[in-house]
Amino acid sequence: MISQSEMHPQRWGDPDAATPLPDSARGLVELAFGLSDCPAVAGATPPTGETPVAALAALVDVLGADNVLTDDTTRMLRTRGKSTLDLLKARAGDLSDAPDVVVRPSGQAEIEALLAVAATHRLAVVPFGGGTSVTGGLVADRARFAGVVSLDLVRMKSLLAVDTESMTATLEPGLRGPEAEALLAEHGLTLGHYPQSFEYATIGGYAATRSSGQSSAGYGRFDSLVMGLTVVTPSGTLTVGSAPASAAGPDLRQVFLGSEGAFGVITAVTVRVRRLPAEKLYLGWRWPSFEAGADAMRALAQARMLPEVIRLSDEAETAINLADPSSIGSADDPGCLMITGFEGTPPAVVAKRAAVTSVLTELGGTDLGEQPGEAWAHGRFNAPYLRDAMLDVGVLVETLETATFWSHRSGLYADVKTALEASLGKKAIVLCHISHVYETGCSLYFTIAVREARDPLVQWAAAKAAASEAMITAGATITHHHAVGTDHKPWFEREIGPVGVQTLRAIKDSLDPSGILNPGVLI
């Protein structure tokens, strides 16, 4: 077995890091929703695997018996992702989506061979990195297949190449965020990609979901960092990206970025890297309204003066103090909280901080100093643990996100919030922050808390549908960085239109004619 910290099947992250509700939050939750004990079902096991004996034998021939696993524990840990619906199902003992077998190839050649076995024996193959999907991206449609295989990339964790002159590095897909950063740090480099799932998400997952990180304002979205990819498909292996820029036809990297394992298995990613920052500084700003703070973000973006980190909570999220999960419910200042972060050499940090401070002050912001920024930085990966603590007391917490142009931001914000409140009822708490900023627009990230109904799966499905309808009606994207999975498919088809769907189906049919790769996801 691979020695690696595994996420709990019914919770987020490291079980030893789980904590009960902070005292500051417990009173708020009890006042808003009441508290009730919601224990999870213990001792649940997945259904017996269905993979034919001949197919298992063929997989063993390719990978060796130690890397073809059918035990209940390993299969359970590869069941679904970590959305609230995924956790609710697991807590209820529903492991019906467990893969029949987990395979752990060591490299490209073994992946090529196992895909050939899968095509021959009609096995669906789901690439698995960190298991952090929140949109149903790991739930294969098994209807046409003899079994479902979870292709765990845990053995592919090498830094393959470093080019300090060009400032690029080539990484294997199974590296988790902290592992990749540690390997790059040995060369004085950083990728600088920090999604909330950073501690468990992988390089391959970043690429396959078109990930954005909390420092994307300065470092860029992951797709903008990718210089090249090697991808194994059932039709063959290809490497795309041979120069920093090219006019040699459409950019084939974009076919695979965001493809969620439906077109091929990513086996190597060449990325743009930067020097490790000598200094990091995070600050807080107070704005009189969400509108005023958003206008300030737009001004910075369009002046090309964005810091490495910039995010803005609306009035409700600021009042609850969600930017600091350890102090939920303790904020009492009016207005909206903005977090800015600066990274680089000391002179660069000083210069950019001064320039940004001048703009934000002129626009009406109040500098709150380092304390709010450092509190956010300290707890930036902890929000999913808070969600677990809320589920433990019968409060459903979930998130969704979108993006639009600046001129549509206010309308989209109001429409999605109204749709959620109408679906979930007056007692629901709907919070929002601007998580990512561009010259032309921004991403809105909503957090919802509501007392669990008798059937919380139906409860959230209705709310998600209402919010998604509002996004599509407003002309916004159905997802900015969580990917499509199965959850967003009905609205994704409407977003890209029938010709777009036809184009993706043609790519799928060409690269994966047997349809074995992550069937039912994306397309």
Backbone torsions as a table, in degrees:
resi	resn	phi	psi	omega
1	MET	NA	148.8	178.5
2	ILE	-78.6	132.2	178.0
3	SER	-83.4	104.8	-178.8
4	GLN	-159.8	141.0	177.0
5	SER	-62.5	126.7	-179.7
6	GLU	-107.0	145.6	173.5
7	MET	-74.0	146.6	177.4
8	HIS	-63.2	138.8	-177.4
9	PRO	-64.7	-21.5	-177.9
10	GLN	-112.8	7.2	-175.5
11	ARG	-145.9	175.1	175.7
12	TRP	-90.7	141.3	163.0
13	GLY	68.9	-151.1	-175.9
14	ASP	-78.3	119.6	179.6
15	PRO	-55.7	-31.0	-179.3
16	ASP	-72.4	-16.4	-179.9
17	ALA	-92.3	-6.7	-179.2
18	ALA	-67.2	139.8	179.8
19	THR	-135.8	153.4	173.9
20	PRO	-70.5	173.8	177.8
21	LEU	-56.5	133.9	173.3
22	PRO	-59.3	150.6	-179.3
23	ASP	-55.7	-37.6	-178.4
24	SER	-65.3	-28.8	-179.4
25	ALA	-88.1	-30.7	-173.1
26	ARG	-61.0	-42.9	179.8
27	GLY	-65.6	-39.2	178.5
28	LEU	-63.4	-45.6	-178.8
29	VAL	-64.9	-42.6	-179.1
30	GLU	-64.0	-39.4	179.4
31	LEU	-66.2	-41.8	-174.7
32	ALA	-79.6	-38.2	-169.4
33	PHE	-127.8	-18.5	-166.6
34	GLY	80.6	166.9	-178.8
35	LEU	-124.8	141.3	173.7
36	SER	-148.3	148.2	-178.7
37	ASP	-79.6	125.7	-179.2
38	CYS	-124.2	77.0	-178.0
39	PRO	-69.2	149.0	176.9
40	ALA	-85.7	155.3	175.8
41	VAL	-68.8	128.1	-179.7
42	ALA	-97.6	149.3	172.5
43	GLY	78.2	12.3	178.7
44	ALA	-69.1	145.0	178.4
45	THR	-128.5	151.5	179.8
46	PRO	-72.4	160.0	175.7
47	PRO	-60.1	156.0	178.0
48	THR	-59.3	134.1	179.8
49	GLY	-62.3	148.1	-174.9
50	GLU	-110.9	4.1	-175.6
51	THR	-62.1	126.8	179.7
52	PRO	-57.6	148.3	-178.3
53	VAL	-57.4	-41.4	-178.5
54	ALA	-64.1	-38.0	178.7
55	ALA	-67.6	-42.8	176.8
56	LEU	-59.8	-42.9	179.8
57	ALA	-62.2	-39.3	179.2
58	ALA	-66.6	-39.1	176.7
59	LEU	-64.4	-40.8	177.5
60	VAL	-63.0	-39.4	177.7
61	ASP	-59.2	-35.1	-177.3
62	VAL	-81.6	-42.0	-168.9
63	LEU	-110.9	-15.9	-173.1
64	GLY	88.6	149.2	-174.7
65	ALA	-61.0	-32.3	-177.6
66	ASP	-68.0	-16.9	-175.7
67	ASN	-114.8	17.2	172.4
68	VAL	-126.2	103.8	-167.3
69	LEU	-115.2	131.1	-179.7
70	THR	-125.9	9.9	-178.7
71	ASP	-71.1	154.5	-175.2
72	ASP	-62.1	-40.0	-175.8
73	THR	-64.3	-47.7	-179.4
74	THR	-64.0	-42.1	179.5
75	ARG	-65.5	-40.2	179.1
76	MET	-60.7	-40.0	-178.1
77	LEU	-73.9	-6.0	177.1
78	ARG	-114.1	23.3	-178.8
79	THR	-96.8	115.4	177.4
80	ARG	60.7	-166.9	178.7
81	GLY	-113.6	-138.1	-173.9
82	LYS	-131.6	32.6	169.8
83	SER	-71.3	165.3	177.1
84	THR	-60.7	-38.7	177.3
85	LEU	-63.7	-39.3	176.1
86	ASP	-59.2	-44.2	-178.0
87	LEU	-68.9	-39.8	178.9
88	LEU	-62.4	-41.1	178.0
89	LYS	-64.3	-44.5	179.8
90	ALA	-64.5	-40.8	179.3
91	ARG	-64.7	-28.3	178.1
92	ALA	-84.4	0.2	179.3
93	GLY	87.0	10.0	-179.4
94	ASP	-87.8	104.4	177.8
95	LEU	-117.0	30.3	-173.4
96	SER	-65.9	-19.0	179.8
97	ASP	-93.7	12.3	-179.8
98	ALA	-62.2	141.0	174.0
99	PRO	-66.9	157.7	179.0
100	ASP	-80.7	-27.4	-178.8
101	VAL	-151.7	146.7	176.1
102	VAL	-114.5	125.9	179.4
103	VAL	-116.0	149.4	-176.1
104	ARG	-132.8	83.8	179.2
105	PRO	-71.0	158.6	-178.7
106	SER	-99.9	-10.9	-178.5
107	GLY	-179.9	-171.9	-173.6
108	GLN	-57.9	-46.3	-175.8
109	ALA	-61.5	-41.6	179.2
110	GLU	-68.4	-34.3	177.0
111	ILE	-66.6	-42.2	176.6
112	GLU	-57.7	-43.7	-178.1
113	ALA	-68.4	-41.2	-176.9
114	LEU	-72.7	-30.4	174.8
115	LEU	-65.9	-35.0	175.5
116	ALA	-64.6	-41.6	177.0
117	VAL	-62.5	-43.7	-178.4
118	ALA	-62.6	-41.9	178.7
119	ALA	-64.6	-40.5	-179.3
120	THR	-64.9	-40.5	-173.4
121	HIS	-102.3	10.0	177.1
122	ARG	57.3	55.2	177.6
123	LEU	-108.4	128.3	172.2
124	ALA	-74.4	141.0	-176.3
125	VAL	-123.5	123.2	-179.5
126	VAL	-115.0	106.5	175.7
127	PRO	-59.8	136.9	-176.1
128	PHE	-130.4	125.8	177.5
129	GLY	-108.4	-89.7	-179.8
130	GLY	-104.1	-8.0	179.2
131	GLY	74.0	25.2	-174.4
132	THR	-97.3	7.7	-179.6
133	SER	-55.2	139.9	177.1
134	VAL	-123.2	17.7	-178.4
135	THR	-131.3	23.8	-179.8
136	GLY	76.1	24.5	-176.0
137	GLY	-75.5	-5.6	-178.4
138	LEU	-117.3	15.4	-178.0
139	VAL	-108.7	101.0	-178.0
140	ALA	-81.2	146.5	172.0
141	ASP	-81.5	108.2	-173.5
142	ARG	-91.5	6.1	-169.0
143	ALA	-57.8	-37.5	-174.3
144	ARG	-99.5	10.8	-169.9
145	PHE	-122.9	156.0	-179.5
146	ALA	-82.1	-10.6	179.6
147	GLY	178.2	165.6	178.5
148	VAL	-118.0	128.6	-178.7
149	VAL	-110.7	126.2	171.0
150	SER	-90.2	115.0	-178.5
151	LEU	-91.4	93.0	-175.3
152	ASP	-83.5	122.7	-175.6
153	LEU	-91.9	21.0	-172.0
154	VAL	-63.8	-22.4	-179.9
155	ARG	-87.2	-4.3	-176.9
156	MET	-106.7	84.7	-169.9
157	LYS	-131.8	34.1	-175.8
158	SER	-100.6	150.4	164.5
159	LEU	-89.0	107.7	-169.6
160	LEU	-81.0	-33.4	-177.1
161	ALA	-160.5	149.9	175.0
162	VAL	-134.8	130.3	177.2
163	ASP	-122.6	95.1	-175.7
164	THR	-76.1	-15.4	175.9
165	GLU	-76.9	-44.7	178.6
166	SER	-86.9	-13.1	-177.4
167	MET	61.1	54.6	173.4
168	THR	-131.7	159.8	176.0
169	ALA	-145.5	147.8	178.1
170	THR	-114.2	124.3	-172.7
171	LEU	-121.8	148.5	173.2
172	GLU	-81.0	157.8	-168.6
173	PRO	-75.0	-20.4	-175.6
174	GLY	-82.8	-3.8	179.4
175	LEU	-67.7	124.8	171.6
176	ARG	-73.4	163.1	-177.7
177	GLY	-51.3	-53.0	-179.5
178	PRO	-63.4	-34.3	179.3
179	GLU	-66.9	-43.1	178.7
180	ALA	-63.3	-43.6	-180.0
181	GLU	-64.4	-37.6	179.9
182	ALA	-65.5	-41.9	179.3
183	LEU	-66.2	-41.4	178.5
184	LEU	-68.2	-35.0	-179.6
185	ALA	-62.0	-28.6	177.0
186	GLU	-62.2	-20.7	177.8
187	HIS	-106.6	11.1	-179.4
188	GLY	73.6	25.4	-174.1
189	LEU	-122.2	164.7	174.6
190	THR	-145.4	149.6	170.6
191	LEU	-85.1	-36.7	176.4
192	GLY	74.9	24.0	-178.1
193	HIS	-106.6	113.9	-173.3
194	TYR	-131.4	74.3	170.8
195	PRO	-69.0	166.6	178.8
196	GLN	-61.1	-25.1	179.6
197	SER	-87.0	12.3	-171.7
198	PHE	-47.0	-41.4	-172.7
199	GLU	-67.6	-20.5	-177.4
200	TYR	-124.3	-26.2	-178.9
201	ALA	-66.7	155.7	-173.8
202	THR	-117.8	166.5	178.0
203	ILE	-58.5	-46.2	178.1
204	GLY	-62.1	-38.8	177.5
205	GLY	-66.1	-40.3	175.9
206	TYR	-53.9	-47.2	-177.2
207	ALA	-69.8	-44.6	-173.9
208	ALA	-68.9	-20.8	-179.5
209	THR	-111.0	3.9	-178.3
210	ARG	53.6	58.3	-171.3
211	SER	-69.8	150.7	167.3
212	SER	-120.9	144.6	-179.8
213	GLY	-112.0	169.5	-177.9
214	GLN	-68.1	-17.4	178.1
215	SER	-106.6	20.8	-175.3
216	SER	-66.9	-22.1	177.7
217	ALA	-60.0	-34.3	-179.6
218	GLY	-98.9	-39.9	-174.6
219	TYR	-94.4	-23.7	-179.0
220	GLY	101.1	153.2	171.6
221	ARG	-60.2	159.1	-176.4
222	PHE	-62.8	-37.4	-179.1
223	ASP	-62.3	-29.4	177.9
224	SER	-76.0	-16.3	179.2
225	LEU	-88.4	-17.0	-173.6
226	VAL	-80.0	119.0	176.7
227	MET	-94.4	-28.6	-178.1
228	GLY	-162.8	157.8	-179.9
229	LEU	-140.0	146.3	164.6
230	THR	-114.1	129.6	-173.6
231	VAL	-133.1	130.8	174.7
232	VAL	-97.7	122.7	176.6
233	THR	-118.3	162.7	175.6
234	PRO	-60.9	-20.3	178.6
235	SER	-92.5	-4.2	-179.6
236	GLY	140.6	175.0	-177.1
237	THR	-107.0	138.8	177.1
238	LEU	-138.0	151.6	173.9
239	THR	-117.3	128.0	-177.5
240	VAL	-123.3	144.2	-179.2
241	GLY	96.7	98.5	-177.2
242	SER	-122.6	3.9	-178.0
243	ALA	-157.7	163.5	179.7
244	PRO	-64.8	-23.6	175.8
245	ALA	-159.3	153.5	-175.6
246	SER	-154.7	150.1	172.6
247	ALA	-110.4	15.3	-177.2
248	ALA	-81.2	70.6	177.0
249	GLY	77.4	-176.1	176.5
250	PRO	-58.0	149.4	-178.4
251	ASP	-79.2	104.9	-175.6
252	LEU	-70.2	-15.2	173.8
253	ARG	-57.8	-36.2	-175.5
254	GLN	-69.7	-17.6	175.0
255	VAL	-65.4	-36.3	-173.4
256	PHE	-98.4	-26.4	175.5
257	LEU	-69.0	120.1	-176.7
258	GLY	87.7	4.3	-175.8
259	SER	-83.3	-8.6	171.0
260	GLU	57.6	34.0	177.1
261	GLY	75.4	7.3	-178.7
262	ALA	-83.8	-18.0	-178.6
263	PHE	-108.9	-21.8	-177.7
264	GLY	176.8	171.1	179.1
265	VAL	-104.1	116.6	-179.9
266	ILE	-73.1	124.2	-177.8
267	THR	-112.4	-13.9	176.3
268	ALA	-156.7	141.7	-179.1
269	VAL	-131.3	121.5	174.0
270	THR	-97.2	124.9	-173.3
271	VAL	-125.7	155.3	170.5
272	ARG	-77.6	134.3	179.4
273	VAL	-123.9	169.5	178.5
274	ARG	-132.5	167.4	175.0
275	ARG	-67.2	144.2	174.8
276	LEU	-56.8	130.5	179.4
277	PRO	-69.4	134.7	177.8
278	ALA	-76.8	-21.5	-177.3
279	GLU	-142.0	141.3	173.9
280	LYS	-130.2	132.9	-178.0
281	LEU	-139.3	126.5	-179.3
282	TYR	-121.6	132.8	-174.0
283	LEU	-129.1	158.8	175.0
284	GLY	-111.0	147.7	174.9
285	TRP	-133.0	144.3	177.0
286	ARG	-109.3	134.3	178.3
287	TRP	-122.4	147.0	-177.2
288	PRO	-69.4	-20.2	-179.9
289	SER	-156.9	161.6	176.0
290	PHE	-61.8	-38.7	180.0
291	GLU	-62.1	-44.9	-178.3
292	ALA	-65.8	-42.1	178.3
293	GLY	-64.8	-40.6	178.9
294	ALA	-64.0	-40.0	177.9
295	ASP	-62.4	-36.3	178.5
296	ALA	-67.8	-40.4	177.1
297	MET	-61.1	-43.7	179.3
298	ARG	-61.2	-41.7	179.7
299	ALA	-60.8	-43.9	178.6
300	LEU	-64.6	-44.9	-177.5
301	ALA	-62.6	-43.9	-176.2
302	GLN	-76.8	-16.8	172.5
303	ALA	-91.0	0.4	-178.0
304	ARG	56.9	47.4	-179.2
305	MET	-123.4	23.4	-176.6
306	LEU	-65.9	137.4	169.8
307	PRO	-73.7	178.8	-179.9
308	GLU	-67.4	-35.8	178.7
309	VAL	-123.9	133.8	170.0
310	ILE	-153.1	127.5	-179.7
311	ARG	-151.4	149.8	-174.0
312	LEU	-136.2	122.9	176.3
313	SER	-89.2	143.1	174.9
314	ASP	-74.9	-179.3	-174.7
315	GLU	-59.8	-42.0	-177.3
316	ALA	-67.9	-44.0	179.9
317	GLU	-66.6	-36.4	177.2
318	THR	-65.2	-43.7	-178.1
319	ALA	-62.2	-37.3	179.1
320	ILE	-79.4	-20.1	178.5
321	ASN	71.2	43.5	-178.9
322	LEU	-69.0	-17.6	177.7
323	ALA	-66.4	-16.5	178.3
324	ASP	-129.1	86.8	-173.8
325	PRO	-56.8	-23.6	-179.5
326	SER	-77.4	-10.6	-176.0
327	SER	-127.8	33.2	-179.1
328	ILE	-55.9	132.5	176.0
329	GLY	87.3	-0.7	-174.6
330	SER	-97.4	-8.0	-178.5
331	ALA	-76.3	141.5	179.4
332	ASP	-136.0	6.7	178.4
333	ASP	-87.4	141.0	176.3
334	PRO	-73.4	171.3	174.9
335	GLY	94.8	-160.1	-175.0
336	CYS	-128.4	140.4	-177.8
337	LEU	-97.3	129.3	171.7
338	MET	-112.9	139.1	173.8
339	ILE	-110.5	130.7	172.9
340	THR	-122.2	144.6	179.9
341	GLY	-134.1	138.6	-177.5
342	PHE	-124.5	133.1	-179.3
343	GLU	-137.8	141.0	177.6
344	GLY	151.0	-156.6	175.0
345	THR	-70.9	153.6	178.5
346	PRO	-53.1	-45.0	178.7
347	PRO	-63.2	-37.3	-179.8
348	ALA	-67.1	-39.9	178.9
349	VAL	-65.0	-44.4	179.3
350	VAL	-60.4	-45.7	-176.9
351	ALA	-66.6	-45.4	-178.0
352	LYS	-69.8	-38.2	178.1
353	ARG	-60.7	-43.7	-178.6
354	ALA	-63.4	-42.2	-178.6
355	ALA	-66.7	-44.5	179.9
356	VAL	-66.6	-42.0	178.8
357	THR	-59.0	-41.1	-179.9
358	SER	-61.2	-45.4	-178.8
359	VAL	-66.2	-48.6	-175.7
360	LEU	-66.2	-37.5	177.7
361	THR	-64.7	-43.9	179.9
362	GLU	-62.5	-31.1	-177.6
363	LEU	-85.7	-2.4	174.8
364	GLY	107.0	9.7	177.5
365	GLY	-80.0	154.6	177.0
366	THR	-113.4	121.7	-178.7
367	ASP	-73.4	119.6	-179.9
368	LEU	-98.0	0.5	177.9
369	GLY	80.7	-161.7	-169.8
370	GLU	-83.8	-25.4	-171.0
371	GLN	-57.6	-49.6	179.4
372	PRO	-64.1	-38.1	179.4
373	GLY	-66.5	-42.3	179.6
374	GLU	-68.8	-35.0	176.5
375	ALA	-63.2	-43.0	176.8
376	TRP	-62.8	-46.6	-178.3
377	ALA	-61.4	-37.8	-178.8
378	HIS	-66.6	-35.1	-176.0
379	GLY	-109.5	19.8	-169.6
380	ARG	-64.8	-20.5	-179.6
381	PHE	-109.1	10.8	-169.8
382	ASN	-97.2	-10.2	-174.9
383	ALA	-57.2	-38.1	178.7
384	PRO	-61.9	-29.0	176.3
385	TYR	-68.4	-35.6	176.5
386	LEU	-64.0	-39.3	176.8
387	ARG	-58.2	-43.0	178.1
388	ASP	-59.2	-44.1	-179.2
389	ALA	-63.8	-34.4	177.4
390	MET	-70.1	-41.6	177.3
391	LEU	-61.7	-33.3	179.5
392	ASP	-61.6	-25.4	-178.2
393	VAL	-111.6	19.5	171.9
394	GLY	84.7	20.0	178.0
395	VAL	-111.5	120.8	179.1
396	LEU	-79.6	125.8	177.6
397	VAL	-126.1	129.6	178.7
398	GLU	-149.5	165.2	-179.0
399	THR	-129.5	158.9	169.8
400	LEU	-154.0	158.1	-174.9
401	GLU	-146.1	161.2	-178.8
402	THR	-155.6	-179.4	176.0
403	ALA	-151.6	152.1	179.7
404	THR	-157.2	176.5	177.4
405	PHE	-78.0	157.5	-176.1
406	TRP	-57.0	-38.4	-176.4
407	SER	-67.8	-16.7	179.5
408	HIS	-105.4	-0.4	-170.9
409	ARG	-60.7	-50.3	-175.5
410	SER	-61.3	-43.8	-179.6
411	GLY	-65.7	-42.5	179.3
412	LEU	-63.8	-44.3	178.1
413	TYR	-56.3	-48.1	-178.4
414	ALA	-67.0	-40.6	-176.1
415	ASP	-67.7	-43.2	-179.1
416	VAL	-69.1	-42.7	179.1
417	LYS	-61.8	-42.8	178.9
418	THR	-63.3	-42.2	-179.8
419	ALA	-62.8	-41.8	179.8
420	LEU	-67.3	-44.5	-179.1
421	GLU	-66.5	-36.2	178.8
422	ALA	-67.8	-36.5	-178.9
423	SER	-76.7	-41.1	-172.0
424	LEU	-93.5	-14.6	178.7
425	GLY	100.4	166.2	-174.1
426	LYS	-64.5	-25.0	-176.7
427	LYS	-84.0	-5.9	177.5
428	ALA	-69.0	144.0	174.9
429	ILE	-104.5	122.1	-179.5
430	VAL	-118.0	117.6	-177.9
431	LEU	-115.5	159.2	180.0
432	CYS	-151.0	147.7	166.9
433	HIS	-141.2	154.4	171.0
434	ILE	-84.4	115.2	-172.0
435	SER	-97.2	-29.5	-177.8
436	HIS	-141.5	145.6	-170.7
437	VAL	-132.3	140.0	178.0
438	TYR	-134.4	168.1	177.2
439	GLU	-59.9	-33.5	-172.9
440	THR	-100.2	-12.4	-176.9
441	GLY	-179.3	-163.1	-174.3
442	CYS	-155.3	169.1	175.7
443	SER	-105.4	134.9	174.4
444	LEU	-105.8	127.9	-175.9
445	TYR	-119.2	113.6	-175.6
446	PHE	-100.2	139.4	171.9
447	THR	-120.2	132.9	-175.5
448	ILE	-123.2	136.0	173.6
449	ALA	-129.7	132.6	-178.9
450	VAL	-155.6	150.0	175.8
451	ARG	-60.6	131.8	179.4
452	GLU	-61.5	132.8	172.8
453	ALA	-80.0	177.5	179.5
454	ARG	-57.8	-38.4	175.7
455	ASP	-121.3	90.1	-175.9
456	PRO	-66.2	-23.5	178.2
457	LEU	-65.7	-45.5	176.8
458	VAL	-66.8	-40.0	179.6
459	GLN	-56.7	-50.5	-177.2
460	TRP	-74.3	-35.6	179.2
461	ALA	-58.3	-40.3	179.1
462	ALA	-66.2	-42.6	-179.7
463	ALA	-67.0	-42.0	178.5
464	LYS	-61.5	-42.7	179.3
465	ALA	-63.8	-41.8	179.8
466	ALA	-62.9	-44.0	179.5
467	ALA	-66.6	-40.9	-179.2
468	SER	-65.0	-40.0	176.3
469	GLU	-61.1	-40.5	179.0
470	ALA	-63.3	-40.7	179.0
471	MET	-63.0	-49.6	-177.4
472	ILE	-65.5	-40.5	178.8
473	THR	-62.1	-34.9	180.0
474	ALA	-80.7	-4.6	-179.8
475	GLY	81.2	16.2	179.4
476	ALA	-89.4	171.0	176.0
477	THR	-82.1	149.9	-178.7
478	ILE	-74.7	-19.6	177.0
479	THR	-158.7	135.2	178.6
480	HIS	-92.9	-35.2	-178.6
481	HIS	-152.8	1.4	178.8
482	HIS	-88.6	-10.0	178.8
483	ALA	79.7	176.6	-172.9
484	VAL	-88.2	-51.8	-177.2
485	GLY	57.5	-144.2	172.0
486	THR	-98.8	-24.3	-174.3
487	ASP	-64.9	-36.4	-173.6
488	HIS	-98.3	-0.1	-172.4
489	LYS	-55.8	-45.9	-177.8
490	PRO	-59.3	-37.4	-178.6
491	TRP	-84.9	-29.5	175.9
492	PHE	-61.2	-41.8	178.8
493	GLU	-60.8	-38.2	178.2
494	ARG	-72.4	-33.5	-179.8
495	GLU	-65.8	-42.1	-175.6
496	ILE	-95.2	-14.0	175.7
497	GLY	80.6	167.6	-174.7
498	PRO	-62.8	-35.8	178.3
499	VAL	-69.7	-36.0	175.5
500	GLY	-62.9	-44.6	177.4
501	VAL	-61.4	-43.4	179.6
502	GLN	-60.1	-39.4	179.7
503	THR	-64.9	-45.8	179.5
504	LEU	-65.4	-37.6	177.9
505	ARG	-64.0	-37.9	178.8
506	ALA	-65.0	-40.5	176.6
507	ILE	-63.3	-45.6	179.2
508	LYS	-58.5	-46.5	-177.9
509	ASP	-64.9	-33.2	-179.8
510	SER	-74.2	-44.8	-175.2
511	LEU	-84.2	-29.4	-173.4
512	ASP	-137.4	68.4	-172.4
513	PRO	-61.0	-26.3	177.7
514	SER	-86.8	-7.9	177.6
515	GLY	67.9	30.4	-173.6
516	ILE	-82.5	-20.0	-172.3
517	LEU	-85.8	114.9	175.3
518	ASN	42.8	54.9	-176.3
519	PRO	-62.3	137.1	-179.4
520	GLY	93.3	-14.2	179.0
521	VAL	-97.4	137.6	178.0
522	LEU	75.0	-54.8	-174.5
523	ILE	-113.2	NA	NA
